[in-house]
Structure formats: structure tokens, C-alpha cells
Amino acid sequence: LELSEMQLQGGDVEWLAAGLRGCPTVRAVNLNGNAIGDSGVRALATALVENRSVTTVGIRGNGVGVTGAHFLAQLLCLNTVLTGLDVGNNTLGCEGAVAMACSLPLNLGLTSLDLSCNGIALAGGAALAQGMRSNRHIQHLDLAGNMVGDAGAPEWANVLLANPVLSHLCLADCHLTDSGGWALLHALRRNATLQSP
């Protein structure tokens, strides 16, 4: 279902959510580049708890904040069908990242998660790293454009050592210097699954 860049807002998602609840044929929902905000995410997440056909959702660039992150975290705890979630270019921040991180050890279906460009700093990055150490399903994680920094690099190095499933990790433009890079490099030497940085 392609609904990207259609100037949809939170209220517009209510009708979509009602349709998705009992629809067995829709596999993907692309709402990228709208303005659905937290209220739209709430409606969508509530519908996807009941829906068992949608496997990928894109809500990139929709003004989703902390409240929306909490709704998404609840969804990830309850939905085992969803395999791909793109929440890039929103405003989750550290608090939203912490909410999402709490759902990662409990989620049994998601294989790809994009949290790029969300204003996630050290505390949020550390929480996500902790959640990823015990997650055994996510293979692709994009954190590009966040503020992980050198201080957060050891947390992600530990993920590379502990997580046998993660094959793609993007930390581009995450304020890493040589010291953070070295921490990751040492972990990569003992990691057999990562295919790309």
C-alpha cells in the first residue's frame, strides 16, 4: 500500500487503520514523508497488533516523537509478523530510543530496523545496544545520523561480540572518530556475521 508523500496527518490514518485490522492481503504499508505524528502511529500500531499480513512498514519523516516510539515499542512486543520497520528521520530522541530498546529482547519477528536521523544520543544508543545484545532476529540495523559518538562505540563493540545474527550495522555520521573506530575494529576481528559496516 503506497501512501508516501500524500500530506496525510494523524486523523487520516484512522481510516487506514480500520481497514488494516481485518485485511489479509496487504503486505507492506509505506507512509513515508507524511505528517502522521504520534497520533497516527498510535492508530497504525493498534491496527497492526491485530493484523497478521503486513510485514513491512515505512513511517520515515512523519514527525514521530517519544509518544509514538512508545506505541511502536508496544507493537514490537505483540506483533510477530512484522519483519521490517523504517522509522528514520523522525524525532524519537533518547527517550524514544530507550522505549524501542526495551522491546528488542521481546520481539520475535523484526529483521530490519531503521532508526537513522532520530536525534539519538549516548543514553539512547546505549539502551539500543543493550537490547541488541539479546535480540536474535534483527539482521539489519541503521543508526546513521545519530549521535552515538566515541563514548558509545564500546557498547556497539559489545553488540558485535555478543550478537550472532546482526549482519548489517550502519553507524555512518554517528560522530565517531578514530578511537571509536578502533573499539569497533577490535570487535569486528572476532565477529563472524557482520557483512557491512
Buried (B, 14 or more C-beta within 10 A) or exposed (E): BEBBEEEBBBEBBBEBBEEBEEBEEBEEBBBBBBBBBBBBBBBBBBBBBEBEBBBBBBBBBBBBBBBBBBBBBBBBBBBEBBBBBBBBBBBBBBBBBBBBBBBBBEBEBBBBBBBBBBBBBBBBBBBBBBBBBEBEBBBBBBBBBBBBBBBBBBBBBBBBBBBEEBBBBBBEBBBBEEEBBBBBEBBBEEBEEBEEE
